[in-house]
Amino acid sequence: MSTRALATCAVALALLACAPADDEIAADATIASPSETDIWVAELLDSGRRMRVGAPSNATDRPGYDNQPFFLPGGSAFLYTSIDASGQADVWRHEFDRGRSYRVTRTAESEFSPTPHADGTFTVIRVEADGRQRLWRFDGDGENPALLLPDIEPVGYQAWVDEHRVALFILGEPPTLASADVRSGAPRSLLSSIGRALHRVPGKSTVSVVHKAAENDWQIVEVDLESGDVSELAPLLRPAEDYAWLPDGQLIMGRGSKLYLRRPGDDREWRELADFSAHGITQITRIAVSPGSNRIAFVAQR
C-alpha cells in the first residue's frame, strides 16, 4: 500500500476513534467526513453565591472540524484539534490576548486529543502512517515528537494524574479504561464499557470516566489507578456524555443548548447553569474549564 493510501486509512481510523463520536456525526455521514463543529468560549462568573456564565463567543468560526479543547496551565490559551480540507488533523493553539489561533503541529500523521503539561510540552494521540494509534509527546512548539508507550494501542484518549502515570481509553468492543506508567510502560486494565470523557479528579490522583454499565445506566465514576476501586459520582443526563470538572470539585456537563452543574455527594440533581439557544448553539459536546475557573470552552455543532 502506498504512503498516501496509508495516510488516508490513518485519518479514517482517527475520525472513528478520536474525532466525532456517534452523537457528533449525522446518520448519513461517513467515517472520513466528520461533522462541522466550532469551539465556543464564555466567561465563568462566580459571585460567591452562585455561578453564572457570560455571553459565548465563537473562537474557531470556520467551516470544518475544530474540537477537543484543553486549556494550557496558565489559562491564557487552549490547544485543540483541527481538521483541514484534506482530512489532515493537527494541533492548533488559540490565544486569548491576541484573539487568534495558529497551527502547532505540521506532520504527515494526524494528532488528536492534545493535552498540555506544566513543563511546556503536550501529549497527543497520534495516528501513525500504518494506522496505529499511540501516545506521543511534543515540545510546546510542535517539534521533537517522542513515542511514550510503544506497546500500548490502540489508544483513543488520555488523562494524566501525575508526570508519570496516565489513564488511557483503549479502543475495542467494548472500550476499556487502562492505566500505565511511562517509566515502565506496563498497562493495567481497570474498567470496561466506558465513554470518551476522561478526566483527572481535581486534587486527587484518580480519574473520572463515564461507565456505561447498561443501556439505561450511564454513570460518571471515579477510578483509583492504584487499587482499581470504582465509586459512583453522578448519573448522566442522557443521551449526552461529555462533562468536565471545575477546580472546586463541581461537575459541569452539556446537553443540547444548555450547560448543567452538579456537586457530587451534595446535589440530588443537575442544575441548569446556562441556556445558549438564543445564540444558535446546539449539540454541546466536549467541555474544558480553565485552571483559574474563569473561562469555559465547549464544542457545538456548526
C-alpha positions, -999 to +999 in steps of 0.1 A: +000+000+000+013+035-008+022+061+018-007+082+006-031+053+010-018+045+044-023+081+054-058+080+042-065+049+062-049+065+093-072+096+090-102+073+087-093+054+118-087+086+137-121+100+128-136+068+141-118+068+174-106+102+183-128+126+164-165+126+161-184+100+181-219+087+175-237+119+186-215+141+166-219+125+132-251+127+111-267+094+104-257+095+067-221+107+073-191+086+066-161+080+089-140+102+067-165+131+068-165+145+104-193+168+114-186+205+113-180+218+149-168+250+165-153+258+198-171+284+218-157+303+249-175+321+277-166+337+310-174+319+342-186+344+368-187+334+404-204+359+427-198+338+458-235+327+459-240+312+425-220+307+393-231+324+361-219+321+325-212+351+303-222+356+267-204+329+245-181+338+216-171+315+187-133+311+190-129+290+158-155+303+135-148+285+102-163+256+082-148+223+093-139+203+124-125+222+154-128+201+186-111+187+218-101+219+236-077+217+265-066+248+284-029+255+290-018+255+327-019+293+329-053+296+312-042+322+287-047+298+257-060+264+248-049+237+224-074+219+202-077+195+172-084+210+138-090+190+106-083+208+072-100+202+039-076+174+030-086+154+062-053+162+079-057+166+117-032+189+135-029+206+169-038+243+170-034+269+197-059+297+205-046+327+224-070+349+242-048+380+244-043+381+207-076+367+198-062+344+172-054+307+165-023+292+149-011+257+139+013+240+163+019+206+146+027+202+109+031+165+103+023+138+078+005+120+106-027+132+124-027+143+161-057+143+183-066+149+220-038+175+228-031+176+265-008+204+277+016+198+307+032+222+332+067+217+317+055+233+284+052+200+265+020+184+254+009+149+246-014+136+218-029+105+204-011+102+171-025+083+142+006+069+125+012+061+089+003+025+094-029+034+112-016+026+148-028+050+175-004+056+203+006+082+229+032+107+218+048+138+234+057+171+216+076+202+227+054+232+231+063+245+196+052+212+180+087+199+175+106+168+187+078+142+187+086+112+210+067+079+214+059+073+251+042+039+253+053+019+223+034-013+232+000+002+242-025+006+213-050+015+200-054+045+223-083+070+219-080+094+248-058+102+278-058+118+312-027+123+333-027+120+371+009+130+376+041+133+354+045+096+351+010+079+353-017+082+327-051+068+322-060+057+287-091+050+267-083+018+248-104+012+217-123-021+215-157-036+218-163-025+245-137+002+250-116-002+282-100+021+308-064+013+314-035+029+333+002+030+326+034+044+339+056+058+312+087+047+332+078+010+329+052+010+300+032-018+316-006-013+312-032-022+337-068-028+327-093-012+351-128-009+337-147-018+306-177-002+288-165+034+292-172+067+275-148+091+259-148+118+286-118+110+307-105+135+333-083+137+364-104+144+395-093+178+410-070+175+439-066+137+436-046+111+419-077+095+405-096+098+373-133+100+364-149+084+334-184+075+321-192+039+329-219+026+306-229-004+327-262-008+308-282+009+281-301+030+307-274+032+333-246+057+325-227+070+355-198+092+360-175+072+382-142+078+400-114+052+395-083+048+417-054+038+394-036+021+422-063+000+438-087-002+409-116+009+432-146+024+414-171+047+431-202+063+415-203+101+414-233+112+394-257+098+367-256+115+333-282+135+316-288+110+287-281+110+258-253+134+265-220+121+278-195+149+279-186+167+311-157+184+329-146+194+364-144+228+379-114+232+401-136+234+432-149+199+427-182+206+408-191+188+376-203+206+346-219+190+315-237+200+284-269+187+267-284+203+237-281+240+240-277+240+278-250+236+305-257+220+338-239+219+372-237+194+400-216+188+431-211+150+437-224+140+471-243+172+478-267+178+449-295+154+442-298+165+405-282+186+378-290+223+380-293+244+348-264+268+345-269+284+311-291+282+280-274+292+248-303+285+224-306+322+217-271+322+203-279+293+179-258+269+198-268+232+195-255+198+204-229+208+230-203+181+234-167+183+247-161+208+276-130+223+292-126+246+321-096+269+326-074+263+357-085+296+372-121+286+367-128+319+349-134+305+314-152+276+298-147+262+263-172+239+247-178+223+214-211+228+195-225+218+161-218+243+134 
